[in-house]
């Protein structure tokens, strides 16, 4: 692609670095807006969820604590009452009465109003089972407990409550045993532990939660809701047996543990934090979605706003730069014009004198005797040559003065063909160097136009310079002029490669250039465009049918 | 030609002296001065048919000299000489009472012709 943009020498605007400057500013603004808008959003969202979570944990801890305490009290109370009832009977009745057939049944019936006692047995101090009432008479009738661990303990301490076991009875149960005050016999009741199960089952620990009782060995005394049969090693570590009420927060669960039955057993309540917080997490998810949407909106709005704002700024800056360049350019032209005028004026005086002196000498020669003058003709030729050279020099100074006159911004009536010729005369040397032929197809007898000659000449120069750049070497530029319906048109057709669709659209845009970086500012044609526009005319570009591109300048005919 | 002398006003002594000599050689009575003040004084002294006036003078503006001369000698024809190839200076002079203008450097023949036209013009 050849280059098609006019250059004004000295107008070195660093367009590229400015572009990245605007891009940087855009990024910075977008970043700032995003930070300012989104950080508070994220902060609020984070604190809200943090505080909600914390308050939920606090509330759950309080609830779990009170639940654990109430269940511990109920169970302890139940165990105490069973033990006390049994101890009361052991004190009230003697061995003989209890050993009398039928009496133990009576007692069993009285005790078992709640239906929790499975059976009742009377054991002598030697461990022999003396009397029994309950469903397992066949099995237990002749059993001797002398070697049993619990028997030894009850004989020593006067009372004993066992852990829960299933045994041959096939239902979870535990035994409560007491001695008479003299410790000579033992009254033993087997109690169904289903009551504990239902007590714990009704504990509100939420979905995924659990409630159970452990013995000192960490074995489950009641069934787990989650149907675990043994504790994991981690849980065993966490859940120290016995002790006062403790809250643990581990592995996504909240645990409340408290010792009961004189710290033989430990009540464990366990709540699954994730399951309990499900509602919260759903809300949080909604929140996150909302925040993401809001952030996206902020991003889109801020990006759009900043982009449109910065585009406006960039556009204004570019316009300003074009204007600035134009002013600088015309100032420079005016300065050059003034200098040229001064130089020309100063030279015109000596030229006048030189010419006059030569003429004077020529005249004086008439007075001489030709016979005395050997080189008379030589003199006359020399004087004529001097006067010719003066004339030649004066056309140059007149052109300089003409140029300076045209820089004063005044509109004058001119013949456009003359201006074309004058402009071409500036570029003739360059055209010859690059073997570019300049063909003229100028309509004769064109009406005059009232215009700013220098400015229009600048436009023609820009177009011709671009044409030369596009051609490179060997080619032609055809300049045609015509008039139609009060509009004068000058067309510059070059034999270059022509312009792409994109370039045709943008060729008059400020800073658009197809020249490689550094060789064109892309401002010449944009200035040309505004000049012609200001002069009431139009400048257009199209590709020629035979290739190359054609710039067409139209101007109104002078009234 | 009216017969009245020609006054040449220019700050270039070499230009003035040669021109006066050449005019006199052709039987045209003429005088030369180098300043505006001298030109006005001359015009006050005696009548001139044509005044050739350079617009750039060392002591005063040519336009002012034109104005003064036209005041003293309304019948004198003033031909303006200007170093600017600008028609505007000459045209402005014509509006202010000058007969015509010439742009330097000017051929002696052209100058002579213009002086004749000016001298033969008028009353």
HADDOCK unambig.tbl for C-alpha pairs under 7 A between the chains (distance, minus, plus):
assign (segid A and resid 345 and name CA) (segid B and resid 83 and name CA) 5.16 0.50 0.50
assign (segid A and resid 345 and name CA) (segid B and resid 84 and name CA) 6.04 0.50 0.50
assign (segid A and resid 348 and name CA) (segid B and resid 83 and name CA) 6.17 0.50 0.50
assign (segid A and resid 348 and name CA) (segid B and resid 104 and name CA) 5.95 0.50 0.50
assign (segid A and resid 348 and name CA) (segid B and resid 105 and name CA) 5.60 0.50 0.50
assign (segid A and resid 349 and name CA) (segid B and resid 104 and name CA) 6.96 0.50 0.50
assign (segid A and resid 349 and name CA) (segid B and resid 105 and name CA) 6.81 0.50 0.50
assign (segid A and resid 351 and name CA) (segid B and resid 105 and name CA) 6.15 0.50 0.50
assign (segid A and resid 352 and name CA) (segid B and resid 104 and name CA) 6.36 0.50 0.50
assign (segid A and resid 352 and name CA) (segid B and resid 105 and name CA) 4.45 0.50 0.50
assign (segid A and resid 352 and name CA) (segid B and resid 106 and name CA) 6.56 0.50 0.50
assign (segid A and resid 353 and name CA) (segid B and resid 14 and name CA) 6.75 0.50 0.50
assign (segid A and resid 353 and name CA) (segid B and resid 15 and name CA) 5.41 0.50 0.50
assign (segid A and resid 356 and name CA) (segid B and resid 108 and name CA) 6.80 0.50 0.50
assign (segid A and resid 360 and name CA) (segid B and resid 22 and name CA) 6.79 0.50 0.50
assign (segid A and resid 394 and name CA) (segid B and resid 105 and name CA) 6.56 0.50 0.50
assign (segid A and resid 398 and name CA) (segid B and resid 85 and name CA) 5.72 0.50 0.50
assign (segid A and resid 401 and name CA) (segid B and resid 84 and name CA) 6.71 0.50 0.50
assign (segid A and resid 401 and name CA) (segid B and resid 85 and name CA) 5.75 0.50 0.50
assign (segid A and resid 402 and name CA) (segid B and resid 85 and name CA) 6.77 0.50 0.50
assign (segid A and resid 405 and name CA) (segid B and resid 86 and name CA) 6.96 0.50 0.50
